[in-house]
Amino acid sequence: MITILSLIFLISVFLIWFYIKKQPNKNRRNIAIIIGIFTGIFIAILSPDEKTSTNENNITSSKNISSENDKNQTTAINKKQESIKSSKKIKQHNKTKPKKSNKRNSQQKDKPTNNAEMLEGYAQSFGLKDSETIQRLVGSAYSSTVIDNNMAFGWWTPYGSLIRIDDSQSQITYVYKSDKHSSTGLGELLYQGHTIIQKAPSKYRTYGPTG
C-alpha cells in the first residue's frame, strides 16, 4: 500500500513542478498540492504498521534459518572433506592435460583487419556502380546530397558508412569512409576510379516472335 501511495506522491510532486515551470496552471497545481499532502499523511499513518509486520516476519524467518543452519552444519563438514578430495584429483588430472592454444584471442585480434578489408570491398563495389542506378535507388538503398557542387551519395554497410562523390569535371569517383568527427564528414579514402555513368548494355539480344 505504501508503495502505491509513494508513487502517487512522486507523481503529484512532478505535476506541481510541471504546472509551475513547463505549463503554468494554478488550478491543476493546487489539485496536485492537495493530492501530495493527503498521500504524505497516509504514508505517515501506515508506515508504523508495516514496519511492525516486517519485524515480526524477520524474527520468524531468522528462527527458521538458525534451525536449518544447525541441521546443515554436520552435512557441511562432510561436504567440505569430499570437496577437498575431489579438488586434489582435479589438480592432478589437469597437470597431465596438454595446454590448449588461445584460438579465441587470435580470432579477436584478426577481427579489426577483417572489418577493414570488408569495408574496402564494399567501397570498391560502391564505386564501380553506375551513377544512374544509384540515383534511381536514392531514398531506398542510398542517400544523396551535394558537396562542393558535386553529387554525393551515402550508403550504410554492416562494417561502416560510406560516402561516394562523383566529380563532374574530372569524371572521377571517390569513395570515403564516413567520419562524423571531421569537419567535412569524410574520413579515409577507400576507392577512386573513373565514373561509370551508365550501365553497360547486355551482350544478349532478345528477339520477338516471327511469322
C-alpha positions in Angstrom: 0.0 0.0 0.0 2.8 2.4 0.9 4.5 1.8 -2.5 1.3 2.8 -4.3 0.9 5.9 -2.1 4.6 6.8 -2.6 4.2 6.6 -6.4 1.1 8.9 -6.2 3.2 11.3 -4.0 6.0 11.4 -6.5 3.6 11.9 -9.4 2.0 14.8 -7.6 5.4 16.4 -6.9 6.2 16.1 -10.6 2.8 17.6 -11.6 3.4 20.5 -9.2 6.7 21.2 -10.9 5.2 20.7 -14.3 2.3 23.1 -13.8 4.6 25.8 -12.3 7.6 25.6 -14.8 6.5 24.0 -18.0 2.8 24.6 -18.3 1.6 27.1 -15.7 -1.9 26.3 -14.4 -3.0 27.4 -11.0 -6.0 25.1 -10.6 -4.1 21.9 -11.6 -1.2 23.0 -9.5 -3.4 23.4 -6.4 -5.0 20.0 -7.0 -1.6 18.3 -7.3 -0.5 20.0 -4.0 -3.7 18.7 -2.2 -3.1 15.2 -3.5 0.6 15.3 -2.4 -0.4 16.5 1.1 -3.0 13.7 1.6 -0.7 11.0 0.3 2.1 12.2 2.6 -0.4 12.0 5.6 -1.5 8.4 4.6 2.1 7.3 4.2 3.0 8.6 7.7 0.0 6.8 9.2 0.5 3.4 7.5 4.3 3.2 7.8 4.5 2.1 11.5 2.0 -0.7 10.9 4.0 -2.1 8.1 7.3 -1.8 10.0 6.0 -3.9 12.9 4.7 -6.6 10.5 8.0 -6.8 8.7 9.9 -7.0 12.0 7.7 -10.0 13.1 8.3 -11.7 9.8 12.1 -11.1 10.1 12.1 -12.6 13.6 10.2 -15.8 12.5 12.4 -16.2 9.4 15.6 -15.8 11.5 14.4 -18.5 13.8 13.8 -20.8 10.9 17.2 -20.0 9.4 19.0 -20.7 12.6 17.3 -24.1 13.0 18.2 -25.0 9.4 21.8 -23.9 9.9 22.1 -26.3 12.9 20.8 -29.2 10.8 23.2 -28.4 7.9 26.4 -27.9 10.0 27.0 -31.7 10.1 26.4 -32.2 6.4 28.6 -29.2 5.5 31.6 -30.6 7.3 31.3 -33.9 5.3 30.8 -31.9 2.0 34.0 -29.9 2.7 36.0 -33.1 3.1 34.7 -34.5 -0.1 35.3 -31.3 -2.0 39.0 -31.2 -0.8 39.5 -34.8 -2.0 37.9 -34.0 -5.4 39.9 -30.8 -5.9 43.1 -32.8 -5.3 42.1 -35.3 -8.0 41.2 -32.4 -10.4 44.6 -30.7 -9.9 46.4 -34.0 -10.6 44.3 -34.6 -13.7 44.9 -31.0 -15.0 48.7 -31.4 -14.7 48.6 -34.3 -17.1 46.4 -32.4 -19.7 48.2 -30.6 -22.6 47.7 -26.9 -22.8 45.2 -25.5 -25.3 46.2 -22.8 -27.7 44.4 -19.5 -27.4 42.5 -19.5 -30.7 39.8 -17.1 -29.5 42.4 -14.4 -28.8 43.9 -14.7 -32.2 40.5 -14.6 -33.8 39.6 -11.4 -31.8 42.8 -9.8 -33.0 42.0 -10.6 -36.6 38.5 -9.1 -36.5 39.5 -5.4 -36.9 41.6 -6.2 -40.0 38.8 -8.3 -41.4 36.3 -5.5 -40.9 38.6 -3.0 -42.7 39.1 -5.4 -45.6 35.3 -6.0 -45.8 34.7 -2.2 -45.8 37.2 -1.7 -48.6 35.4 -4.4 -50.6 32.1 -2.6 -50.1 33.7 0.7 -51.1 35.0 -0.8 -54.3 31.6 -2.2 -55.3 30.0 1.1 -54.4 32.5 3.0 -56.7 32.0 0.6 -59.6 28.2 1.0 -59.7 26.9 3.3 -62.4 25.5 6.7 -61.3 22.1 6.2 -63.0 21.4 3.1 -60.9 22.5 4.8 -57.7 20.3 7.9 -58.4 17.3 5.6 -59.2 17.7 3.9 -55.8 18.1 7.2 -53.8 15.7 7.1 -50.9 15.6 3.3 -50.6 19.2 2.0 -50.6 21.2 5.2 -50.8 21.0 8.8 -49.6 22.1 11.9 -51.6 23.5 15.4 -51.0 25.7 18.0 -52.7 29.3 18.6 -51.6 31.4 21.3 -53.4 28.9 21.4 -56.4 29.3 17.6 -56.9 26.7 14.9 -56.2 27.5 12.8 -53.1 25.8 9.5 -52.1 25.7 7.8 -48.8 25.5 4.0 -48.2 25.3 2.2 -44.8 27.0 -1.2 -44.6 27.4 -3.6 -41.7 31.0 -2.5 -41.4 30.5 1.2 -41.5 29.0 4.1 -43.6 30.4 5.1 -47.0 30.2 8.4 -48.9 30.7 8.4 -52.7 31.5 11.7 -54.5 31.2 11.9 -58.3 33.4 14.8 -59.6 31.6 16.2 -62.6 34.7 17.9 -64.0 37.3 15.2 -63.8 34.8 12.3 -64.1 36.5 10.6 -61.2 34.5 8.8 -58.4 35.8 8.9 -54.8 34.5 6.6 -52.0 35.4 7.7 -48.5 34.7 6.2 -45.1 32.2 8.4 -43.2 33.7 10.2 -40.2 31.4 12.3 -38.0 34.3 13.9 -36.1 35.8 15.6 -39.2 34.5 18.9 -40.4 33.7 17.6 -43.9 32.3 14.3 -42.7 34.8 12.5 -44.9 37.3 10.0 -43.5 39.8 7.7 -45.1 39.7 7.4 -48.9 39.0 3.8 -49.8 38.4 3.9 -53.6 38.9 6.1 -56.6 38.3 5.4 -60.2 36.6 6.5 -63.4 32.9 7.4 -63.0 30.6 4.9 -64.6 27.6 7.0 -65.7 25.5 4.3 -67.4 25.5 0.5 -67.0 26.9 -1.3 -70.0 24.3 -2.9 -72.3 23.9 -6.7 -72.1 25.5 -8.7 -74.9 22.5 -10.9 -75.4 19.6 -9.6 -77.6 16.0 -10.6 -77.3 14.0 -11.1 -80.5 10.2 -11.1 -80.8 8.1 -13.8 -82.4 8.3 -14.1 -86.2 5.7 -15.2 -88.7 
